[in-house]
Amino acid sequence: MAAGTAQASGVADAAIVTVTGPAGSVTLPLRVLPDADMVADTVWLPTRMGSGPVMVTLGTTVGGRVSVGAAGLAGRAEQLGSDQRSGGGR
């Protein structure tokens, strides 16, 4: 997540966050990147986490809306983008 987006969302680097979509959520540590290295209002997630595909768990696809917030307190909606680097989406 971009630094500006993280600040606006009230989360910090290495915080445990929950990403929630229409069908479910995943909880993981946050990595904050400089604004120049990440698109604002975008989150990147791995393709798979635990036993299954993240997009199935969340009930969304690349470009879908999710909310991101401190674990258990999902808050500000962030836009998943279309970047597929490292096999995942933003």
C-alpha positions as CSV (number, residue, x, y, z in Angstrom):
1,M,0.0,0.0,0.0
2,A,1.2,3.5,-0.8
3,A,2.4,5.6,2.2
4,G,-0.3,8.3,1.6
5,T,-3.0,5.7,1.4
6,A,-1.8,3.9,4.6
7,Q,-1.8,7.3,6.4
8,A,-5.3,8.1,5.2
9,S,-6.4,4.6,6.3
10,G,-4.9,5.0,9.7
11,V,-2.5,2.0,9.3
12,A,1.2,1.8,9.5
13,D,4.0,-0.4,8.0
14,A,4.0,-3.9,9.6
15,A,0.6,-3.5,11.1
16,I,-1.7,-6.5,11.0
17,V,-4.6,-5.5,8.7
18,T,-7.8,-7.1,7.4
19,V,-8.7,-6.9,3.8
20,T,-12.4,-7.5,3.3
21,G,-14.4,-8.2,0.1
22,P,-18.0,-9.2,-0.6
23,A,-17.4,-12.9,0.4
24,G,-14.8,-12.8,3.1
25,S,-11.6,-11.4,4.4
26,V,-7.9,-12.1,4.9
27,T,-5.6,-10.8,7.6
28,L,-2.0,-10.2,7.0
29,P,0.9,-7.8,7.8
30,L,0.9,-4.6,5.8
31,R,3.9,-3.4,3.8
32,V,3.9,0.3,3.1
33,L,5.8,1.5,0.1
34,P,6.8,5.1,-0.9
35,D,4.1,6.8,-2.9
36,A,6.3,6.9,-5.9
37,D,6.5,3.0,-5.9
38,M,2.7,2.3,-5.5
39,V,-0.4,3.6,-7.0
40,A,-2.6,5.6,-4.5
41,D,-5.7,3.9,-3.2
42,T,-4.4,0.5,-4.3
43,V,-3.6,-2.7,-2.4
44,W,-1.5,-5.6,-3.7
45,L,-2.2,-9.1,-2.5
46,P,-0.6,-12.4,-3.2
47,T,-2.5,-14.8,-5.5
48,R,-2.8,-17.5,-2.9
49,M,-2.8,-17.4,0.9
50,G,-3.2,-20.3,3.1
51,S,-5.2,-23.0,1.4
52,G,-6.8,-21.1,-1.5
53,P,-6.9,-18.3,-4.0
54,V,-7.2,-14.8,-2.3
55,M,-9.7,-13.6,-4.9
56,V,-12.1,-16.5,-4.2
57,T,-11.8,-15.9,-0.4
58,L,-12.5,-12.2,-0.9
59,G,-15.2,-12.7,-3.5
60,T,-13.7,-10.2,-5.9
61,T,-11.3,-10.0,-8.9
62,V,-8.5,-7.7,-10.0
63,G,-10.1,-4.2,-10.0
64,G,-12.7,-5.0,-7.4
65,R,-13.3,-2.9,-4.3
66,V,-12.2,-4.1,-0.9
67,S,-11.9,-2.4,2.5
68,V,-8.6,-2.3,4.4
69,G,-8.2,-1.5,8.1
70,A,-6.5,-2.6,11.3
71,A,-7.2,-6.2,11.9
72,G,-10.9,-6.6,13.0
73,L,-11.6,-3.0,12.0
74,A,-11.7,-3.0,8.2
75,G,-12.3,0.6,7.2
76,R,-11.5,2.8,4.2
77,A,-12.3,1.2,0.8
78,E,-9.3,0.7,-1.5
79,Q,-9.4,-0.1,-5.2
80,L,-7.7,-3.2,-6.3
81,G,-5.8,-2.4,-9.5
82,S,-4.9,-4.5,-12.6
83,D,-1.2,-5.1,-12.0
84,Q,-0.4,-8.8,-12.0
85,R,3.3,-8.7,-10.9
86,S,4.5,-11.6,-8.8
87,G,1.3,-13.5,-9.7
88,G,-1.0,-11.3,-7.7
89,G,-3.2,-8.2,-8.1
90,R,-3.2,-4.8,-6.5
